[in-house]
Amino acid sequence: MKKKLLSLIVCAALVFSLAGCNKDQTAATTAGSASESTDAGKETDAAGSVPETDKPSAPDAGETATFTVGFDQEFPPMGFVGDDGKYIGFDLELAEEVANRLGKTFVPQPINWGSKDMELNAGTIDCIWNGFTMTGREEDYTWSDPYMNNRQVVVVRSDSDIASFDDLAGKIVEVQTDSSAEAALAEMPELTGTFSMLQTTPDYNAAFMDLEMGAVDAIAIDVVVASYQIEQRGDGFKMLDGELASEKYGIGFKLGNEALRDQVQAALEEMAADGTVAAISEKWFGSDITTIGK
């Protein structure tokens, strides 16, 4: 009886042992098949890793499917919100045509002007294109060639007794935050020192409202924007003779992004040669005031 019991125990042990071996062999075969399937079609080096030449690389900055332009939506006529709620403006129309010629989807991206560098460096936008002054920022961005000349001027109400820069003494002058006009005034302490106050505002639409209500006495502003605002708002404002500074407008790309800059520049030059740039300028300003190819 004891011998029979011992024989049964030995047989059972042999069965379980054989089952375990078959399970281990099946797992090893499955793992090997999965490995072969994963690496199918790829060459490997001696260490069994995929060579660098077979690894996907990040797309070049100039090869993205979209062209995202950062702009201040309160900066007519360069970029702003139209009556239909869509983003329009001279710069945006130029940028959209460039995108079309490059085979990219145009994305107008409104930004807080004071945060433009953060947006550009984070890759949220591809460029800053919105009456963007090159002067004083030459080393901060990779620039297109200048496409328009500009001046910084002073606007007052038509009924104001302010007739010259000297008459600004004791007056409140307003300027957009981080604008070229603000930078120009920073270089003119002999003038700003005579003001009663130099204050900033987020955008020039608000500045014109402040001027109209008498909350401020004058606005320092780009002449291109001033001319458009005055034309749209009627005869209630006038520009003083003279200028605070002269400058050039360009398109600012992230420092080092020559690839995209070169593509955009080539498209702009093509547009200037076939008359597209002139037509867009005449639509917004009544004449061709651009400098591309001239």
C-alpha positions in Angstrom: 0.0 0.0 0.0 2.8 2.4 0.9 4.6 1.5 -2.3 1.5 2.3 -4.4 1.1 5.6 -2.7 4.7 6.5 -3.2 4.4 5.6 -6.9 1.4 7.9 -7.3 3.2 10.9 -5.7 6.2 10.4 -8.0 4.0 10.3 -11.1 2.1 13.5 -10.0 5.4 15.3 -9.5 6.6 14.4 -13.0 3.3 15.7 -14.6 3.6 19.1 -12.9 7.3 19.4 -13.8 6.6 18.7 -17.5 3.7 21.3 -17.4 6.0 23.9 -16.0 8.6 23.3 -18.6 6.1 23.6 -21.4 4.7 26.9 -19.9 8.2 28.4 -19.7 9.0 27.4 -23.3 5.8 28.9 -24.5 6.4 32.2 -22.8 10.0 32.4 -24.2 8.7 31.7 -27.7 6.0 34.3 -27.3 8.4 37.0 -26.1 10.8 36.2 -28.9 8.0 36.6 -31.5 6.9 39.9 -30.0 10.5 41.2 -30.1 10.9 40.1 -33.7 7.6 41.8 -34.7 8.5 45.1 -32.9 11.9 45.3 -34.7 10.7 44.1 -38.1 12.1 46.2 -40.9 14.6 48.0 -38.7 18.4 47.5 -38.7 20.1 47.3 -35.4 23.6 48.0 -34.3 25.8 45.6 -32.4 24.2 46.5 -29.1 20.7 45.7 -30.6 19.5 49.4 -30.6 18.0 51.3 -33.5 20.6 53.4 -35.3 20.3 57.2 -35.0 19.6 57.5 -38.8 16.4 55.4 -38.4 15.0 57.5 -35.5 12.4 60.1 -36.3 13.6 63.7 -36.1 11.7 66.8 -35.0 10.3 68.8 -38.0 12.2 71.9 -39.0 10.7 75.2 -37.8 10.0 76.2 -41.4 8.2 72.9 -42.2 5.2 73.1 -39.9 1.7 73.0 -41.4 0.5 76.2 -39.8 1.8 79.8 -39.7 0.8 81.3 -36.4 1.1 85.1 -36.2 1.1 86.9 -32.9 -0.5 90.4 -32.9 -2.2 93.0 -30.8 -5.9 92.9 -31.6 -6.3 96.5 -30.5 -3.9 97.9 -33.0 -5.8 99.1 -36.1 -5.1 99.2 -39.0 -2.3 96.6 -38.6 -4.4 94.0 -36.7 -7.7 94.2 -34.9 -11.2 92.8 -34.6 -13.6 93.8 -37.4 -17.3 94.5 -37.2 -18.0 90.8 -38.0 -15.9 89.6 -35.1 -13.1 88.4 -37.4 -9.4 89.4 -37.1 -8.5 91.8 -39.9 -5.8 94.4 -40.7 -3.0 95.3 -43.1 -0.4 93.1 -41.4 -2.8 90.2 -41.1 -3.8 90.4 -44.7 -0.1 90.3 -45.8 0.6 87.4 -43.4 -2.4 85.4 -44.7 -1.2 85.7 -48.3 2.3 84.7 -47.2 0.8 81.6 -45.5 -1.2 80.7 -48.6 1.9 80.9 -50.8 3.9 78.7 -48.4 1.1 76.1 -48.3 0.5 76.7 -44.6 -2.7 77.3 -42.7 -2.9 80.8 -41.4 -3.6 81.2 -37.7 -3.9 84.8 -36.4 -3.1 84.6 -32.6 -4.0 87.7 -30.5 -1.6 88.2 -27.6 -1.0 90.5 -24.7 1.6 92.9 -26.1 3.6 92.9 -22.9 3.9 89.1 -23.1 4.9 88.8 -26.7 8.5 87.6 -26.0 7.2 84.8 -23.7 4.7 83.7 -26.4 7.4 83.6 -29.1 9.9 81.8 -26.9 7.3 79.2 -25.8 6.5 78.4 -29.4 2.9 79.6 -29.1 3.4 81.9 -32.1 5.8 81.7 -35.0 6.5 85.4 -35.3 5.4 88.8 -34.2 3.8 90.7 -37.1 1.9 93.8 -36.0 3.5 97.1 -36.7 6.5 95.8 -34.9 9.4 98.3 -34.6 12.9 97.0 -35.3 14.6 100.0 -33.9 16.3 99.2 -30.6 15.4 95.5 -30.9 17.8 94.6 -33.6 19.6 92.0 -31.5 16.6 90.5 -29.8 14.9 88.7 -32.8 15.7 87.2 -36.1 14.2 89.9 -38.4 12.7 90.1 -41.9 13.8 93.0 -44.0 11.9 96.1 -43.1 8.6 96.5 -45.0 7.4 99.9 -43.9 8.7 103.2 -42.5 7.1 104.7 -39.4 7.3 107.7 -37.1 6.2 108.4 -33.5 4.0 111.4 -33.2 1.7 113.1 -30.7 -2.1 113.4 -31.0 -4.3 115.9 -29.1 -7.9 116.9 -29.4 -8.8 119.4 -32.1 -10.0 121.9 -29.6 -6.8 121.7 -27.5 -4.5 124.7 -27.0 -1.5 122.4 -27.4 0.2 123.3 -30.6 3.7 122.0 -30.2 5.8 119.7 -28.0 6.7 122.6 -25.8 3.0 123.0 -24.9 3.0 119.5 -23.4 4.6 121.0 -20.2 2.3 120.4 -17.3 0.1 118.0 -19.3 -0.9 114.3 -18.9 0.5 112.3 -21.8 -0.6 108.6 -22.4 1.2 105.9 -24.3 0.7 102.1 -24.9 2.6 99.8 -22.6 5.8 98.4 -24.1 5.3 100.4 -27.3 7.8 102.1 -29.5 6.4 105.4 -28.5 7.1 104.6 -24.8 10.7 103.6 -25.8 11.1 106.9 -27.8 9.9 109.0 -24.8 12.3 107.1 -22.5 15.1 108.6 -24.6 13.7 112.1 -24.2 13.9 113.0 -20.5 14.2 116.7 -21.3 10.7 116.5 -22.7 9.0 114.0 -20.4 10.4 115.8 -17.4 8.1 118.7 -18.2 4.9 116.5 -18.3 2.5 116.6 -15.4 2.3 112.8 -15.8 3.3 110.1 -18.4 1.0 107.1 -18.0 0.5 103.9 -19.9 -2.5 102.1 -21.3 -3.0 98.5 -22.6 -4.0 99.7 -26.1 -4.6 102.7 -28.2 -8.3 102.3 -28.5 -8.5 103.0 -24.7 -6.0 105.9 -25.2 -8.3 107.6 -27.7 -11.3 107.2 -25.4 -9.2 108.7 -22.6 -8.3 111.6 -24.8 -11.8 112.1 -26.0 -13.1 112.2 -22.5 -10.4 114.6 -21.3 -8.8 112.1 -18.9 -5.5 112.8 -20.7 -4.2 115.7 -22.8 -2.2 113.9 -25.4 -1.2 110.5 -26.8 2.2 109.5 -28.1 1.6 107.0 -30.9 2.7 105.5 -34.3 1.8 107.8 -37.2 0.3 104.9 -39.2 -2.0 104.0 -36.3 -2.8 107.7 -35.6 -3.7 108.4 -39.2 -6.1 105.5 -39.3 -7.7 106.3 -35.9 -8.2 110.0 -36.8 -9.8 109.0 -40.1 -12.2 106.6 -38.4 -13.1 108.9 -35.5 -13.7 112.1 -37.5 -12.4 115.6 -36.9 -12.1 115.5 -33.1 -8.3 115.0 -33.1 -5.1 116.4 -34.7 -1.5 115.5 -34.9 1.2 117.9 -33.8 4.0 118.9 -36.2 7.2 117.0 -35.8 8.1 113.5 -34.6 9.4 111.9 -31.5 11.4 109.3 -33.5 11.5 107.5 -36.8 11.7 103.8 -37.3 11.1 100.8 -39.5 8.6 98.0 -39.2 9.7 94.4 -39.6 8.6 90.8 -38.8 10.2 89.4 -35.6 11.0 85.7 -35.4 12.5 83.8 -32.5 16.3 84.4 -32.4 17.9 81.8 -34.7 14.9 80.9 -36.7 16.4 81.8 -40.1 14.6 78.9 -41.8 11.1 80.3 -41.4 12.3 83.9 -41.8 13.8 83.1 -45.2 10.6 81.4 -46.4 8.5 84.4 -45.4 10.9 86.9 -46.8 11.0 85.1 -50.2 7.2 85.1 -50.3 7.0 88.8 -49.5 9.4 89.7 -52.2 7.4 87.6 -54.7 4.3 89.5 -53.6 6.0 92.8 -54.0 7.1 91.9 -57.5 3.7 90.8 -58.7 1.9 93.8 -57.2 0.1 92.1 -54.3 1.8 94.1 -51.6 1.0 97.4 -53.3 -2.7 96.4 -53.7 -3.1 95.5 -50.1 -1.4 98.7 -49.0 -3.6 100.8 -51.3 -6.6 99.1 -49.8 -5.7 100.1 -46.2 -3.8 103.4 -46.7 -4.9 104.7 -50.1 -1.4 104.4 -51.5 1.6 102.0 -51.5 3.6 103.0 -48.4 5.6 99.8 -48.2 9.3 99.6 -48.8 9.7 95.9 -49.9 11.8 95.7 -53.0 12.3 99.4 -53.2 
